[in-house]
Amino acid sequence: MNRSANQRMADLGVEAARVLENPAFNEAMRLMRENVVERWKDCPVRDREGQVLLLQAARIADNVESTLRGLLEAGKLATAKIDIDSARNESGVRRALRKVI
């Protein structure tokens, strides 16, 4: 990845962290999962299509959260790559001064 792609991924990671830390998002996800479970309990055993749709809804909720967590981790990795590249591109004198200070 080049620097701009790494920076974009780092920025996405920061935004993903903001979403995952957002109380409104967490409450919405909790309510969504709770709603799916309640509807599943009320779903007749013979209603296979309804059960499948509820299972899909539960999986979508899990997928949204896991995708955000993946973006968060990818962003951390991109930030580390940016830091490593910056250190490599640093001049020898500047590197020596940084170690002394």
C-alpha positions in Angstrom: 0.0 0.0 0.0 1.2 3.5 -0.7 1.2 6.3 1.8 -2.2 7.8 0.7 -3.9 4.3 0.8 -2.4 3.7 4.2 -3.6 7.2 5.4 -7.0 6.5 4.0 -7.2 3.2 5.9 -5.8 4.8 9.1 -8.6 7.4 8.8 -11.2 4.7 8.3 -9.9 3.0 11.4 -10.4 6.2 13.4 -13.9 6.6 12.1 -14.7 2.9 12.8 -13.5 3.4 16.4 -15.8 6.4 16.8 -18.8 4.4 15.6 -18.0 1.5 17.9 -17.6 3.8 20.9 -20.8 5.7 20.1 -23.5 5.0 22.7 -26.3 5.5 20.2 -24.8 2.9 17.8 -24.3 0.4 20.6 -27.8 0.9 21.9 -29.2 0.5 18.4 -27.3 -2.7 17.9 -28.4 -4.0 21.2 -32.1 -3.2 20.4 -31.8 -4.7 17.0 -30.4 -8.0 18.4 -33.0 -8.0 21.1 -35.8 -7.4 18.6 -34.6 -10.3 16.4 -34.5 -12.7 19.4 -38.0 -11.7 20.5 -39.4 -12.1 17.0 -37.6 -15.4 16.7 -39.3 -16.6 19.9 -42.7 -15.6 18.6 -42.1 -17.2 15.2 -44.1 -20.4 14.6 -42.0 -23.5 14.3 -43.5 -24.2 10.9 -42.6 -20.8 9.5 -39.2 -21.8 8.0 -39.0 -18.7 5.8 -39.6 -16.4 8.8 -36.9 -18.2 10.8 -34.4 -18.0 7.9 -35.1 -14.2 7.6 -34.6 -13.7 11.3 -31.4 -15.6 11.2 -30.2 -13.4 8.3 -31.1 -10.3 10.3 -29.0 -11.6 13.2 -26.1 -12.3 10.9 -26.3 -8.9 9.3 -26.1 -7.3 12.8 -23.1 -9.4 13.6 -21.5 -8.6 10.2 -21.9 -4.8 10.6 -20.1 -4.9 13.9 -17.4 -7.3 12.8 -16.8 -5.2 9.7 -16.3 -2.1 11.8 -13.9 -4.0 14.1 -12.0 -5.2 11.0 -11.7 -1.6 9.8 -10.5 -0.5 13.2 -7.7 -3.2 13.2 -6.7 -2.4 9.6 -6.5 1.2 10.5 -4.2 0.4 13.4 -2.0 -1.6 11.1 -2.0 1.2 8.5 -1.0 3.7 11.2 1.9 1.5 12.2 3.1 1.2 8.6 2.9 5.0 8.2 5.0 5.4 11.4 7.6 2.8 10.2 7.8 4.5 6.7 8.3 7.9 8.3 11.1 6.5 10.5 12.8 4.9 7.5 12.6 8.1 5.5 14.1 10.2 8.3 17.6 11.5 7.8 20.5 10.0 9.7 21.1 13.3 11.6 17.5 13.7 12.5 17.3 10.1 13.7 20.4 10.6 15.9 18.9 13.8 17.4 15.6 12.1 18.1 17.4 9.3 19.9 19.4 11.8 22.0 16.4 13.9 22.9 
